[in-house]
């Protein structure tokens, strides 16, 4: 059985045992309503959501078409909250979901979600995240005035890790003061992969913002609310 909210998801069936999301919903209100279709007979049910950060592009395409700026910003903020819920692998899903709806006194489920059954994920970036965040932000600021305002997550990470690709050398991006600066924080074979995940985290926390390039449909980066972290009044933990 497949259902989409386009057709109301009216499922009059109490013994649904599985709800599978092939990609994550745009907002947690949708997710909460959709997983609520499972186990209405009070017997155990399983909910699975497949999360990939790049799948945000589908939601961003829809959000970018909203004419009203207030509605567009609200939908974008809700998308970030939904993305962070699935992205964050260290907080019990039960706690995270109830906290979103204002129930801050909930306790971990201990045995029902992937986080509680697996345990917290080991910290991958051991160095000071605030300093690394400043480097990423400064690099993005440096790249945009050079006539290279179309900065993607991939290009930003390549510059920060010191790639010598033709695009970087042709545009003089290897001359930036931020060039290769992230490599000392993230050495090793998985360094750029970890940096990409870190950039995604900065997006979800509002330090970087995304916009759709209408010509190519690429997701481009701009600077978000960075005054606090650049001045030292905000810390990233």
C-alpha positions as CSV (number, residue, x, y, z in Angstrom):
1,X,0.0,0.0,0.0
2,X,1.4,3.4,-1.0
3,X,0.0,6.7,0.3
4,X,0.8,10.3,-0.2
5,X,-0.6,13.3,1.6
6,X,-1.7,14.7,-1.9
7,X,-4.6,12.3,-1.6
8,X,-5.3,12.8,2.1
9,X,-3.7,9.5,3.4
10,X,-7.1,8.3,4.6
11,X,-6.2,4.8,5.6
12,X,-9.0,3.1,7.5
13,X,-7.0,0.2,8.8
14,X,-6.0,-0.5,12.4
15,X,-3.4,-3.2,12.0
16,X,-0.8,-1.4,9.9
17,X,2.5,-3.0,11.0
18,X,5.0,-1.0,8.9
19,X,5.3,2.7,7.8
20,X,8.3,3.3,5.5
21,X,9.3,6.7,4.3
22,X,11.6,6.5,1.3
23,X,12.6,10.1,2.0
24,X,12.1,12.2,5.1
25,X,9.0,14.5,5.3
26,X,9.3,18.3,4.9
27,X,8.1,18.9,8.5
28,X,7.7,17.0,11.7
29,X,4.0,17.7,11.8
30,X,3.7,15.6,8.7
31,X,5.9,12.9,10.0
32,X,4.0,12.6,13.3
33,X,0.7,12.3,11.5
34,X,2.0,9.8,9.0
35,X,3.6,7.4,11.5
36,X,0.4,7.7,13.6
37,X,-1.2,5.4,11.0
38,X,0.7,2.4,12.4
39,X,-0.3,0.2,15.3
40,X,-3.7,1.7,16.0
41,X,-4.7,-1.8,17.3
42,X,-2.2,-1.2,20.1
43,X,0.1,-3.9,18.9
44,X,3.8,-3.2,18.0
45,X,4.6,-1.6,14.7
46,X,7.7,-0.5,12.9
47,X,8.4,2.9,11.3
48,X,11.4,3.4,9.1
49,X,12.6,6.7,7.5
50,X,15.4,6.7,5.0
51,X,17.4,9.9,5.4
52,X,19.8,11.5,3.0
53,X,20.6,15.2,3.3
54,X,20.7,15.6,-0.4
55,X,17.0,14.7,-0.6
56,X,16.3,18.2,0.8
57,X,16.6,19.5,-2.8
58,X,13.1,18.1,-3.6
59,X,11.6,20.0,-0.6
60,X,13.7,23.2,-1.4
61,X,12.4,23.2,-4.9
62,X,8.8,23.3,-3.6
63,X,9.6,25.9,-1.0
64,X,11.4,28.2,-3.4
65,X,8.1,28.5,-5.4
66,X,6.2,30.1,-2.5
67,X,5.6,33.8,-3.3
68,X,4.9,35.0,0.3
69,X,8.3,35.5,2.0
70,X,6.9,34.9,5.5
71,X,5.4,31.6,4.5
72,X,8.5,30.6,2.5
73,X,10.8,31.3,5.6
74,X,8.4,29.4,7.9
75,X,8.5,26.3,5.6
76,X,12.3,26.6,5.3
77,X,12.7,26.7,9.1
78,X,10.4,23.7,9.5
79,X,12.4,21.8,6.9
80,X,15.6,22.5,8.9
81,X,14.0,21.3,12.0
82,X,12.8,18.1,10.3
83,X,16.2,17.6,8.7
84,X,18.0,18.0,12.1
85,X,15.7,15.5,13.8
86,X,16.7,12.8,11.3
87,X,20.3,14.0,11.0
88,X,20.9,14.0,14.8
89,X,21.9,10.4,15.7
90,X,22.6,11.1,19.4
91,X,19.1,12.0,20.8
92,X,16.4,9.5,21.4
93,X,13.8,9.8,18.6
94,X,11.0,9.8,21.2
95,X,12.5,12.6,23.1
96,X,13.3,14.6,20.0
97,X,9.8,14.3,18.5
98,X,8.0,15.2,21.8
99,X,10.4,18.1,22.4
100,X,9.5,19.5,19.0
101,X,5.9,19.7,20.1
102,X,6.8,21.3,23.5
103,X,7.0,18.3,25.8
104,X,10.5,18.9,27.2
105,X,10.1,16.6,30.2
106,X,10.0,13.3,28.2
107,X,12.4,10.5,28.9
108,X,14.3,8.3,26.4
109,X,12.4,5.3,25.1
110,X,15.5,3.1,25.8
111,X,14.5,0.3,23.5
112,X,12.3,1.4,20.7
113,X,14.4,3.7,18.5
114,X,17.6,3.4,16.5
115,X,19.5,5.8,18.8
116,X,18.6,4.0,22.1
117,X,19.2,0.5,20.7
118,X,22.5,1.4,19.1
119,X,23.9,4.0,21.5
120,X,25.3,7.4,20.8
121,X,27.5,7.8,17.8
122,X,31.2,8.4,18.5
123,X,32.3,12.0,18.0
124,X,33.8,12.3,14.5
125,X,35.2,15.8,14.7
126,X,37.4,16.0,17.8
127,X,38.8,19.6,17.3
128,X,37.1,22.8,18.3
129,X,34.0,23.0,16.2
130,X,33.7,26.8,16.7
131,X,37.0,27.4,15.0
132,X,36.2,25.1,12.2
133,X,32.9,26.8,11.7
134,X,34.6,30.2,11.5
135,X,36.9,28.9,8.8
136,X,34.0,27.5,6.8
137,X,32.1,30.8,7.1
138,X,35.2,32.9,6.2
139,X,35.8,30.7,3.1
140,X,32.3,31.2,1.9
141,X,32.5,34.9,2.4
142,X,35.8,35.0,0.5
143,X,34.5,33.0,-2.4
144,X,31.5,35.1,-3.2
145,X,33.0,38.5,-4.2
146,X,35.3,36.8,-6.7
147,X,32.5,36.5,-9.2
148,X,32.1,33.0,-8.0
149,X,28.9,33.5,-6.0
150,X,27.5,30.1,-7.1
151,X,29.0,28.1,-4.2
152,X,27.8,24.6,-3.6
153,X,28.5,22.3,-0.7
154,X,30.8,20.3,-2.9
155,X,32.8,23.3,-4.2
156,X,33.1,24.8,-0.7
157,X,34.4,21.5,0.8
158,X,36.9,21.1,-2.1
159,X,38.4,24.6,-1.5
160,X,38.6,24.0,2.3
161,X,40.3,20.7,1.8
162,X,42.8,22.0,-0.7
163,X,41.6,20.4,-3.9
164,X,43.6,21.2,-7.1
165,X,40.7,20.7,-9.5
166,X,40.6,22.7,-12.7
167,X,37.6,24.7,-11.5
168,X,39.4,25.8,-8.4
169,X,42.7,26.7,-10.1
170,X,41.0,28.4,-13.1
171,X,39.0,30.7,-10.8
172,X,41.9,31.4,-8.5
173,X,40.2,29.8,-5.5
174,X,43.5,28.3,-4.4
175,X,44.7,31.8,-3.6
176,X,42.1,32.3,-0.9
177,X,43.4,32.6,2.7
178,X,40.9,29.9,3.6
179,X,42.2,27.5,1.0
180,X,43.1,24.1,2.6
181,X,42.5,25.5,6.1
182,X,40.1,22.7,7.1
183,X,42.6,19.9,6.4
184,X,44.4,20.4,9.7
185,X,41.1,19.8,11.5
186,X,40.1,16.8,9.4
187,X,43.1,14.9,8.3
188,X,42.8,11.4,6.8
189,X,40.9,9.7,4.0
190,X,37.5,10.6,5.3
191,X,38.3,14.2,5.9
192,X,36.2,15.8,3.1
193,X,33.3,13.5,3.9
194,X,33.3,14.6,7.5
195,X,33.6,18.2,6.4
196,X,30.5,17.9,4.1
197,X,28.5,16.6,7.1
198,X,29.8,19.5,9.2
199,X,28.7,22.0,6.5
200,X,25.2,20.4,6.5
201,X,25.2,20.9,10.3
202,X,26.0,24.6,9.8
203,X,23.1,24.8,7.4
204,X,20.7,23.2,9.9
205,X,21.8,25.6,12.6
206,X,21.3,28.6,10.4
207,X,24.9,29.8,10.0
208,X,24.6,29.0,6.3
209,X,21.6,29.3,4.1
210,X,20.5,27.6,0.9
211,X,18.9,29.0,-2.3
212,X,17.9,27.4,-5.6
213,X,19.8,28.4,-8.7
214,X,16.9,28.6,-11.2
215,X,19.1,28.0,-14.2
216,X,20.7,24.8,-13.0
217,X,18.5,23.7,-10.0
218,X,21.7,23.5,-7.9
219,X,21.5,24.2,-4.2
220,X,23.7,27.3,-3.6
221,X,25.1,28.6,-0.3
222,X,24.9,32.0,1.2
223,X,25.9,33.3,4.7
224,X,23.2,33.1,7.4
225,X,23.2,34.5,10.9
226,X,27.0,34.4,11.7
227,X,27.6,37.6,13.8
228,X,27.5,35.7,17.1
229,X,29.9,33.0,16.1
230,X,32.3,35.3,14.3
231,X,32.4,37.7,17.3
232,X,33.0,34.9,19.7
233,X,29.7,35.3,21.7
234,X,28.3,32.0,20.3
235,X,30.0,28.7,20.5
236,X,29.3,25.6,18.4
237,X,29.4,22.4,20.5
